[in-house]
Amino acid sequence: VDAHAQWMREKDGKTTGDADNRNKEKSESEKKAEALLELGGDLIDALENMADHQSYLREREAAHRVLAEETFSAVLFWTIVEALVLASVAGVQIFYLRRFIEKRRYL
């Protein structure tokens, strides 16, 4: 209720407070402004830290993507080599098996 009465007196121009009261209000508003400025600085620092962390993660992800692509290429190459070796071994086995069966017919 006192704050409302003081506001009404100030509104009507009948302020009973002296310069000391105004200095107190001014210092409180300055304290609030300083607190807001400090909070803003903290937020900027946190945002810069987050941006640094995000750029680090992007660099790490890019390096791992390159490694994964190289690994995939190597796996693909050796899978193709394995398939060719498997096909050639199967072909040679079929060739020798036919040859063996044909020789047995003649005997």
Sequence and secondary structure as in RCSB ss.txt:
>XXXX:A:sequence
VDAHAQWMREKDGKTTGDADNRNKEKSESEKKAEALLELGGDLIDALENMADHQSYLREREAAHRVLAEETFSAV
LFWTIVEALVLASVAGVQIFYLRRFIEKRRYL
>XXXX:A:secstr
 HHHHHHHHHHHT     HHHHHHHHHHHHHHHHHHHHHHHHHHHHHHHHHHHHHHHHHHHHHHHHHHHHHHHHH
HHHHHHHHHHHHHHHHHHHHHHHHHHHHHHH 
